[in-house]
Amino acid sequence: MITAQDKSSRARAGELRLGHGVVQTPDFMPVGTNATVKSLDPEELKALGAQIILANTYHLYLRPGHERVQRFGGLHEFMQWDRPILTDSGGFQVVSLGPLMRINEEGAKFSSHLDGSMHLFTPERSIEVQQALGPDIAVAFDQPVMPEGSTDREVRRAMDRTHRWAVRSLRAHSRPGQALFGIAQGGINPELRAESATYIRSLPFDGINLGGLAGDETPEQRNTAIDATVTALEGDLRVRYLMGLGSPVDLLEAVLRGVDLFDSVLPARVARNGQAWVTGGRLNLRNARHLDEQEPVDAQCDCSTCRRFSRAYLAHLFRAEELLAYRLLTIHNLRHMSAFMGEVRRAIASGTLAAELPRLRAAAGGPGTPRLGAGDEPGAVPERGAMQPRYAAAGRLRGAQQKRAVASEDKE
Ligand SMILES: [Zn+2]
């Protein structure tokens, strides 16, 4: 449900009413791959303002197994999180397995990165697993492709198959009270994007995902793809979710183009490497100059880390490789994302987005998603594809290297 439409852009604010609560959009979802947002307790997640989290169908299917989660009362009960949950369909992870995966019209056959056992994921199977896991939102099974590295013919084939799988996902879905989102694909080709969005829009999904982005495309290619998709969705009031995008500046630009929902491992992943996202830029807390700084990570932040601890303490914890370092900085980075999206929502709702845009852009800090291990300077140009290393890796790595990449993602 859309509650406010910005007059200067396509940005909109809305409410997503779900079984476990209402999600105010636009919003960013922290990722809890293995039914945990790494190192954080559900109470900490609530305190930093997380309205909804994402859990990963592929990983939970393999371990601990969706049937076990179901026996323990479903994901909410199992992980003691009583706010909304979205599960992805597993399509992305399966396709990312590259040589470990064979795909045909029926589905995708793959060998587990954990023990090499063979599995078949079909649209019906993905929906069955998600119904057992019991999130508030399930997602249709799709076939993503690399945005940049694929020919139009490959993109079209995967898109047409994604459309057929969307219909099969809808037919298979029967869990009452669980929303089902469909995925529009089309790579970076605006005609294919429009065609896919038009088709997915015609189906009775509860929300529409923009798939196959946040990978190896340039920001310009991404913006073109978003614009083509959103133009084809004009007048459609369902929530629009761009999968995998994760930095404040990228989110702001996508919101201005009419996207409502996002997820990424990035804020938590860079936190574990010592990178803090702060108002107007970022800091590397492994840098020695922070060892003598009394001020908090971000004086403008209200998170439990910034209210209590100095940069000096965090810099010390990172140098000593203390576990608390990862937790404290993950709390801060996720609070930073949550607070930033809250600011954007407020500006849209109060009709002041255009006036506040220069300030919001400055607060977002720089032209793009910071890359892992980047320095302290705001505005450093990110490497392409750095926002989602696993996606950039798909199709490029081979054999054992690919296995390692997937296994390390599992740790994410
Ligand atoms: Zn903070």
Boltz pocket constraint, residues with backbone or C-beta under 6 A from the ligand:
constraints:
  - pocket:
      binder: B
      contacts: [[A, 297], [A, 298], [A, 301], [A, 302], [A, 303], [A, 304], [A, 305], [A, 306], [A, 307], [A, 331], [A, 332], [A, 333], [A, 335], [A, 336]]
      max_distance: 6.0
